[in-house]
């Protein structure tokens, strides 16, 4: 039988801090070191937003995967985590990764353009033994992106001047991967079941769309209380609506949901509200403190209620 991740003997000496509450446990530390202490086949689902290589710098710690020189250095670190995720995930279950294409700049990269960060994530997971299960595109407003980033390719004056430099806005993606059961692991498989009452046909037809057009981009936890004045670039929490859809689609009530990049606790808040158990790991102290407060204030809600 799979061991209980919620009661896993994580050595707190390898963590900077830890906290726990009803249905959740949170560790401040290196996500790879914590994941290595979790039992085999003990996590039922995982959803998270990893650092986008070096796009966002969260801290100056050498253990921070976002504190890297380039994509190659990031994936050298990230592959250690993916291997542990494959080990701890229950056979037959899924992990969902939020990501996006990344932008190259002429001055920094030698040539302007985009790079296929989602494709690199897919290949890294496949190398670790995962099967690529699905991709959801999350629509983002190009107007808001233009206002926030001032990207030349989105400016109207660029379209009028030379539209060969014009491009579409950048969508977000949720990439989902399956750990298939191997011979002898059949006893670990536990299906996720839905009911007509809890998951009506119309809702499935909406969520089965390969493009989610109706995600509220402002539906996030408050980040300002967790932000430090010397942060080079700020945290970008995943929308709660995206997390809710993934958790409800791919886990059962009472299942263990893991986020190795817990941030300010978005995945944990949604999981606990939906009656799941949550294990999170976060390296940065201010984010860990805010995640703990957010989780302490979270109560279990009736499954199926909108967030």
C-alpha positions in Angstrom: 0.0 0.0 0.0 1.1 3.6 -0.6 2.3 5.4 2.4 0.6 8.6 3.8 2.4 11.7 2.4 0.6 13.9 5.0 2.4 12.0 7.7 5.6 11.5 5.9 8.7 11.7 8.1 10.2 14.9 6.6 13.3 15.8 8.4 12.6 19.4 9.5 16.4 19.9 9.9 16.6 20.0 6.1 13.9 22.8 6.2 14.1 26.4 7.3 10.6 26.2 8.7 7.4 24.1 8.6 3.8 24.5 9.5 0.7 22.3 9.4 -3.0 22.5 9.9 -6.2 20.6 9.3 -5.6 18.8 6.0 -2.4 20.6 5.0 1.4 20.6 5.6 3.8 23.3 4.4 7.6 23.2 4.3 10.1 26.0 3.7 13.1 24.6 1.9 14.5 23.1 -1.3 11.7 21.4 -3.1 14.0 18.6 -4.3 15.3 17.8 -0.9 11.8 17.7 0.6 10.4 15.7 -2.3 13.2 13.1 -1.8 11.8 12.4 1.7 8.2 11.7 0.5 7.1 8.1 0.2 6.8 6.3 -3.2 3.4 6.4 -4.9 1.9 8.7 -2.1 0.8 11.8 -4.0 -2.6 11.6 -5.9 -2.2 14.8 -8.0 0.2 17.7 -8.4 -0.5 21.2 -9.9 2.0 24.0 -9.8 3.6 26.9 -11.7 7.4 26.5 -11.8 9.9 29.3 -12.2 9.9 30.3 -15.9 13.7 29.7 -16.2 15.2 33.1 -15.3 12.2 35.2 -16.2 11.4 35.9 -12.6 14.0 36.2 -9.9 12.5 35.4 -6.6 15.6 35.3 -4.3 19.4 35.2 -4.4 19.5 31.7 -3.0 21.5 29.2 -5.0 18.7 26.7 -4.3 16.2 28.9 -6.1 15.6 27.4 -9.6 14.6 30.8 -10.9 18.1 32.1 -10.0 19.8 30.6 -13.1 21.8 31.9 -16.0 19.7 30.3 -18.8 17.2 27.7 -19.7 19.9 25.0 -19.8 20.9 25.7 -16.2 17.2 25.8 -15.1 16.4 22.4 -16.7 19.5 20.8 -15.2 18.0 21.7 -11.8 14.4 21.0 -12.7 15.0 17.5 -13.9 16.0 16.4 -10.4 12.5 17.5 -9.2 10.7 15.8 -12.1 12.4 12.5 -11.3 11.2 12.8 -7.7 7.7 13.8 -8.8 7.5 10.6 -10.9 8.6 8.5 -8.0 6.1 10.0 -5.4 3.1 10.2 -7.8 0.6 7.4 -7.6 0.6 5.2 -10.7 -2.3 6.2 -13.1 -2.3 9.8 -11.7 -1.4 13.2 -13.2 0.7 16.3 -12.7 -0.3 19.6 -14.2 2.3 22.3 -15.0 1.4 25.9 -15.7 3.8 27.6 -18.2 4.1 29.9 -21.2 6.4 30.7 -24.2 9.3 32.9 -23.3 10.6 36.0 -25.1 14.1 36.4 -26.5 15.6 39.9 -26.8 18.2 41.0 -29.3 20.4 42.7 -26.8 20.5 39.8 -24.4 19.9 36.8 -26.7 21.4 37.9 -30.0 18.1 37.6 -31.8 14.6 38.7 -30.9 11.8 36.0 -31.0 10.1 33.4 -28.8 11.4 30.2 -27.4 9.3 27.0 -26.8 9.5 26.7 -23.0 6.4 24.5 -22.9 8.0 22.1 -25.4 11.1 21.8 -23.2 8.9 21.0 -20.2 7.1 18.3 -22.2 10.4 16.7 -23.3 11.8 16.8 -19.7 8.8 15.1 -18.3 8.9 12.4 -21.1 12.5 11.8 -20.4 11.6 11.1 -16.7 9.0 8.5 -17.7 5.8 10.6 -17.9 3.4 10.4 -20.8 2.1 13.7 -22.2 -1.6 13.7 -21.4 -3.2 17.0 -22.4 -2.6 20.7 -23.1 -5.0 23.5 -22.2 -4.5 27.0 -23.7 -5.5 29.8 -21.3 -6.5 33.0 -23.2 -4.8 36.1 -22.1 -5.6 39.7 -23.2 -3.0 41.1 -25.6 -4.0 44.6 -24.6 -3.2 44.0 -21.0 0.1 42.3 -22.0 1.0 45.3 -24.2 0.2 47.7 -21.3 2.2 45.7 -18.8 5.3 44.8 -21.0 5.3 47.5 -23.7 6.3 44.7 -26.1 7.0 46.2 -29.5 5.3 43.4 -31.3 2.0 44.3 -29.7 2.1 48.1 -30.3 -0.3 49.5 -32.8 2.3 51.9 -34.1 4.6 48.9 -34.9 1.8 47.4 -36.9 1.5 50.6 -39.0 5.3 51.0 -39.3 6.3 47.4 -40.2 3.9 44.6 -39.3 6.5 41.9 -39.9 7.5 42.7 -36.3 4.0 42.4 -35.0 3.0 39.2 -33.2 0.1 37.8 -31.2 -0.1 38.0 -27.4 1.3 35.2 -25.3 -1.2 32.6 -23.9 -0.7 30.5 -20.8 -0.7 26.7 -20.9 -1.5 23.9 -18.5 0.5 20.8 -19.5 -0.7 17.6 -17.9 1.4 14.4 -17.6 0.4 10.8 -16.6 2.4 8.3 -14.7 1.4 5.0 -16.1 1.4 1.9 -13.9 4.1 -0.6 -14.7 3.9 -4.3 -14.1 3.2 -5.0 -10.4 1.9 -1.5 -9.7 -1.8 -2.2 -10.5 -2.8 -2.3 -6.9 -1.7 1.4 -6.5 -4.1 2.6 -9.2 -7.2 4.4 -7.8 -9.5 6.0 -10.3 -10.9 9.5 -10.0 -14.7 9.3 -10.3 -17.3 12.0 -11.1 -21.1 12.1 -10.7 -23.7 13.8 -12.8 -24.7 15.9 -9.8 -21.2 17.1 -9.0 -20.0 17.4 -12.5 -22.9 18.1 -15.0 -22.5 17.4 -18.7 -22.6 21.1 -19.7 -19.7 21.8 -17.3 -17.6 19.0 -18.8 -18.3 20.2 -22.3 -17.0 23.6 -21.3 -13.9 22.4 -19.4 -13.1 19.8 -22.2 -12.4 22.7 -24.5 -8.7 23.0 -25.5 -8.9 26.7 -24.9 -10.2 28.2 -21.6 -11.5 31.6 -22.6 -13.3 32.5 -19.4 -10.5 32.4 -16.8 -10.6 35.6 -14.6 -7.1 36.9 -14.7 -7.6 38.9 -11.5 -8.8 35.8 -9.5 -5.6 35.4 -7.5 -4.5 35.6 -3.9 -3.1 38.9 -2.7 0.6 39.0 -3.4 1.4 42.5 -2.1 1.6 41.4 1.5 4.3 38.8 0.6 6.4 41.0 -1.6 9.7 42.4 -0.4 10.9 45.8 -1.3 14.1 44.5 -2.9 12.4 41.8 -5.0 13.9 42.0 -8.5 10.7 40.8 -10.1 7.4 39.9 -8.4 5.6 36.7 -8.0 2.9 35.9 -10.5 0.4 33.6 -8.7 -1.7 31.1 -10.8 -5.4 32.0 -11.1 -7.5 30.2 -8.6 -10.0 29.2 -11.3 -7.3 27.3 -13.2 -6.3 25.4 -10.1 -9.9 24.6 -9.2 -10.6 23.1 -12.6 -7.4 20.9 -12.5 -8.1 19.8 -8.9 -11.7 18.9 -9.6 -11.0 17.2 -12.9 -8.1 15.0 -11.7 -8.4 14.3 -8.0 -10.9 12.8 -5.6 -12.0 14.4 -2.3 -9.5 13.3 0.4 -6.7 12.9 -2.1 -3.2 14.4 -1.5 -2.3 17.3 -3.8 1.4 18.4 -3.9 2.8 21.7 -5.0 6.6 21.9 -5.0 6.5 25.6 -5.7 3.8 26.6 -3.3 4.4 30.4 -3.5 1.8 32.2 -1.4 -0.4 29.0 -1.2 -2.7 29.3 -4.1 -2.8 25.6 -4.9 -3.1 24.8 -1.2 -6.1 27.1 -0.6 -8.0 25.7 -3.6 -7.2 22.1 -2.6 -8.3 22.5 1.0 -11.5 24.3 0.0 -12.3 21.4 -2.3 -11.8 18.8 0.5 -8.4 17.6 -0.6 -5.2 17.3 1.5 -2.3 19.5 0.6 1.5 19.3 0.8 3.4 22.4 -0.3 7.1 23.4 -0.4 8.3 27.0 -0.7 11.8 28.3 -0.5 11.3 32.1 0.0 10.5 33.1 3.5 8.0 35.9 2.9 6.0 33.7 0.5 6.1 30.8 3.0 4.8 33.1 5.7 2.0 34.4 3.5 1.1 30.8 2.4 0.9 29.7 6.0 -1.5 32.6 6.8 -3.6 31.9 3.7 -3.9 28.2 4.6 -4.7 28.9 8.2 -7.6 31.1 7.1 -8.9 28.5 4.6 -11.9 26.3 5.5 -13.2 23.3 3.6 -16.0 24.2 1.3 -18.7 22.0 -0.2 -17.4 20.4 -3.4 -18.8 21.9 -6.5 -19.2 25.5 -5.2 -17.6 28.1 -7.4 -14.6 29.9 -5.9 
